[in-house]
Amino acid sequence: MSLATDAHVIASDAEAIEIAHELADLWRPGAADRDRERRVPREELAQLGRSGLLGITVPRAYGGAEVSTETLAEVMRVLASGDPAVGQVPQNHFVFVGVLLADGTPEQQEFFFGEILRGARFGNALSERGTKHVMDITTRLTADPDGGYRVNGRKYYCTGALTAQWIPVFTLDEQDRLAVAYVERDVPGVEVDEDWTAMGQRATISGTTTLTDVWVPEDRVVWHWRTYERPQVYGAFGQLLHAAIDAGIAANALSDAAAFVRERSRPWFESGLERAADEPLVIARFGELTLQLHAAEALLARAARAIDHAREAGVTEETAAAASLAVAEAKVATGEAAVAISNELFALAGTSATDARWGLDRHWRNARTHTLHDPNRWKLHHIGNHALNGVRPPNHGLL
């Protein structure tokens, strides 16, 4: 597969953040309609591909910007502030670029990094439904007698797979070891359904991907089990990007709440004021929510720097644990901010804010849906167990 596009190549961290703001501004006006109509965001994702943002974690040696994790987290946060459903789609893309960075061969890196810089995007086929738990994988990779491998399985929550050029698939080999098969979207045996019916994050179209006897060349399989035989920040990296999305949801909800109160809400009659935006109690509550948002954003940036430090200093048990704990704190804080602000929006804006034409309910639905990625109670357990007992968090891919 070769992708020929007019994708821009971003050269610096500052340029990446600037372009993220431009895209968020483009996406924001249509976010409510996309949510209402459950529309597949084809044009918005095409804009993302052309923007060059998909290539910002590609190493400089291969022509990419190799931005810091802190910059990437800010890019994800900004995109999500425009439309968190569209903004969630590249989360798995960057995770699977990370798999190639950690476990890919030089030949695999050269091929895929070239594709990415031309605008190709990774979807995902990680999770399965109906299994014992999230780490119970039934999708299988078996050797083909004529060379290469065959993949068989059924996945759900496949964010971005419908419109991606490549679908990385979590699968177990014949020795029950974790592998990632990078499958072309349109090869025989791949079926992606538009059966995503969740109440929030609707435009992610995170439905079912079925793989039936799909042939994969040997050089499209990455042996990801190797990551977990050493200290790693792979899990923390993926969780950080989810936290960034939650921070974007929170910021967007607070901004829309403020605009609605200023422009449409009526003051409570007892206040004696002409504008709801002048009510002291309303002003104070906006102050509290702003403080919660900024604290969460600060923890997000701190966690990103912890991952950068681990990679620069060398990923050891100590640096990996520090990064995982920092990300856990950020994930809890951003998730709580997103849910609290999107809920409090209605108390501050008043009954008229519930009118469907404004689409403000999408903020809460998006927050409540997206924050279900990996329960915060376990994040708090690991944070507390380290603080109290000095126990490091586990070295699995969800922390």
PELINJO-V716346 format. One record per run of one state. SS is the DSSP state (h for helix, s for strand, l for the rest). FROM is the first residue (numbers start at 1). TO is the last residue. If there is no record, write none. Layout:
ss={SS & SS}
from={FROM & FROM}
to={TO & TO}
This chain:
ss={l & h & l & h & l & h & l & h & l & h & l & h & l & h & l & h & l & s & l & s & l & s & l & s & l & h & l & s & l & s & l & s & l & h & l & s & l & h & s & l & h & l & h & l & h & l & h & l & h & l & h & l & h & l & h & l & h & l & h & l}
from={1 & 13 & 29 & 31 & 38 & 42 & 52 & 53 & 56 & 60 & 63 & 69 & 83 & 84 & 104 & 106 & 118 & 122 & 123 & 125 & 126 & 140 & 144 & 149 & 156 & 161 & 164 & 166 & 173 & 178 & 185 & 190 & 193 & 202 & 205 & 209 & 217 & 218 & 221 & 223 & 224 & 230 & 234 & 264 & 269 & 272 & 276 & 279 & 280 & 314 & 317 & 350 & 351 & 355 & 356 & 359 & 361 & 371 & 376 & 390}
to={12 & 28 & 30 & 37 & 41 & 51 & 52 & 55 & 59 & 62 & 68 & 82 & 83 & 103 & 105 & 117 & 121 & 122 & 124 & 125 & 139 & 143 & 148 & 155 & 160 & 163 & 165 & 172 & 177 & 184 & 189 & 192 & 201 & 204 & 208 & 216 & 217 & 220 & 222 & 223 & 229 & 233 & 263 & 268 & 271 & 275 & 278 & 279 & 313 & 316 & 349 & 350 & 354 & 355 & 358 & 360 & 370 & 375 & 389 & 399}
